[in-house]
Amino acid sequence: MQSRLDKSPVATWWWTIDRWFLAAFLSLMGLGIVLSFAASPAVAQRIGLDSFHFATRQIIFTVPALGVMLAVSFMESRQIRRMALVMLCITLFLMVAVLYIGVEVKGARRWVSLAGLSIQPSEFLKPAFVIICAWLFAEHKRQPDIPGNLFAMLLLALVISLLVAQPDFGQTMLVLGTWGVMFFMAGLPWLWIMALGAAGIGGVFAAYTVFPHVAGRIDRFMTGEGDTFQVDMGREALINGGWFGVGPGEGTVKRVIPDSHADFVFSVAGEEFGLIMCFFIMSIFAFIVLRGLNTALKEQDDFTRYAVGGLVTVFGLQSVINMAVNLQLMPAKGMTLPFISYGGSSQIAIAISMGMVLALTRKRPERRKQMGFAPSQRAMPAE
C-alpha cells in the first residue's frame, strides 16, 4: 500500500485515481475471462480448434488491454488530446484503406490485416472521435469565433460516410447517438435536436432501402420470419438458465449458438449463471455510465465534461445494444459487450477509452476547487 507521503508517480496515481471506476473495469475484465471459459469451448470444437483456444486468446488480449488502460490513466488532459489526434489520423487512413484492402466478411469490409493481426479500425476510431469532438465543442464555447461546432459536424459527416461505405450501420448509429449526446451537453438548441432526430429517422429509412442486409435484419426482427436461429437460441439460453442458471459448464443451448463467445456471451451468462448474473453485469455497466455522467456534470472544465460524458455514453450505448439483441429487443447487430465479448480490437480499444476516463477523472488540485473541495485554511490565532 502506498503512503500518502510518497510523491512518486505511482503513489500519486493511486491516491488520485477513481478507484470505483477502476474496480468496475477490472470486474468486467475478470468476468470476460470467466465467461470465455464458459462460452467458447463449444465454438472452438465446432471449427476444429483446441477447446480453450478462444479462452486462452481472451486472456492474451486482456493482459495488454489492462496494461494499456493503466498506462493511459497516467496521462494529463493535453497528452490525451495529442494521443487522440494521432489515433484519429491513423484510424481515418485505415478506414479508407479497409475499403480497398480489407477482409470481406458477409459482404462488409471492416477488418484490415497488419503484420499478421486483424484490426478493426472503427473500434479505435470511436475514442479518438469522442476526444477530438469534445475538444472542438470546448474550444467553440471558450472562443465563439472558433468554428468548433462546424468542424465537429464535418468530422461527424466524414466518419459516418466511412462507416456507411463499409457498411457498418450499427457503429454508425452508435457514433451518431454519442455525438448527439455530446452536442446536447455543449448547449445544443432544441431546433437542432429536432433536426438531428429527423435526420436519424431518415437515415434508418435510407439504410433500410439501400442496404439489403439491414432490411433483412429489420424484417426478421419485425416478422420473426427468415434466419433467426442465433437470436432465437440466445433467448432460449436465457430462458433455460432461469434465475440461478444450470451451473458452470452445464449449459446445453450455448453449444449451438455460432457466436456464443462473442456477440451472445450475455446469453451464455444467463444460461449457466442465471438471470441474477445478468442483472449483476447490467448493474456494473449502469454504475459506470451513471457515475461517469454524474462526474461529468460536476466538472467546470468544458473539455473534461464533454470527453467523459461522450466516452461513457459510447460505452453504455454499446453495452445496451449488445444486451438488447440478446434479449430480442433490437435487430441483430455485430456489437460486442465491452470487456466481456471475445475480440482483440474491441478489448484494446475499450481499454484505451476507459483509460482516458480514469485519466480525466483523477483528482487534481484545480478540480477539487471546482467541485467544492478546496483545502481548509488553518485558523489564525486570536489577537
C-alpha positions, 0 to 999 in steps of 0.5 A: 500500500502506498503512503500518502507521503510518497510523491512518486508517480505511482503513489500519486496515481493511486491516491488520485485515481477513481478507484470505483471506476477502476474496480468496475473495469477490472470486474468486467475484465475478470468476468470476460475471462470467466465467461470465455471459459464458459462460452467458447469451448463449444465454438472452438470444437465446432471449427476444429480448434483446441477447446480453450483456444478462444479462452486462452486468446481472451486472456492474451488480449486482456493482459495488454488491454489492462496494461494499456488502460493503466498506462493511459490513466497516467496521462494529463488532459493535453497528452490525451488530446495529442494521443487522440489526434494521432489515433484519429489520423491513423484510424481515418487512413485505415478506414479508407484503406479497409475499403480497398484492402480489407477482409470481406466478411458477409459482404462488409469490409471492416477488418484490415490485416497488419503484420499478421493481426486483424484490426478493426479500425472503427473500434479505435476510431470511436475514442479518438472521435469522442476526444477530438469532438469534445475538444472542438465543442470546448474550444467553440464555447471558450472562443465563439469565433472558433468554428468548433461546432462546424468542424465537429459536424464535418468530422461527424459527416466524414466518419459516418460516410466511412462507416456507411461505405463499409457498411457498418450501420450499427457503429454508425448509429452508435457514433451518431447517438454519442455525438448527439449526446455530446452536442446536447451537453455543449448547449445544443438548441432544441431546433437542432435536436429536432433536426438531428432526430429527423435526420436519424429517422431518415437515415434508418429509412435510407439504410433500410432501402439501400442496404439489403442486409439491414432490411433483412435484419429489420424484417426478421426482427419485425416478422420473426420470419427468415434466419433467426436461429442465433437470436432465437437460441440466445433467448432460449439460453436465457430462458433455460438458465432461469434465475440461478442458471444450470451451473458452470459448464452445464449449459446445453443451448450455448453449444449451438449458438455460432457466436456464443463467445462473442456477440451472445456471451450475455446469453451464455451468462444467463444460461449457466449463471442465471438471470441474477448474473445478468442483472449483476453485469447490467448493474456494473455497466449502469454504475459506470455510465451513471457515475461517469455522467454524474462526474461529468456534470460536476466538472467546470472544465468544458473539455473534461465534461464533454470527453467523459460524458461522450466516452461513457455514453459510447460505452453504455450505448454499446453495452445496451445494444449488445444486451438488447439483441440478446434479449430480442429487443433490437435487430441483430447487430455485430456489437460486442459487450465491452470487456466481456465479448471475445475480440482483440480490437474491441478489448484494446480499444475499450481499454484505451477509452476507459483509460482516458476516463480514469485519466480525466477523472483523477483528482487534481488540485484545480478540480477539487476547487471546482467541485467544492473541495478546496483545502481548509485554511488553518485558523489564525490565532486570536489577537 
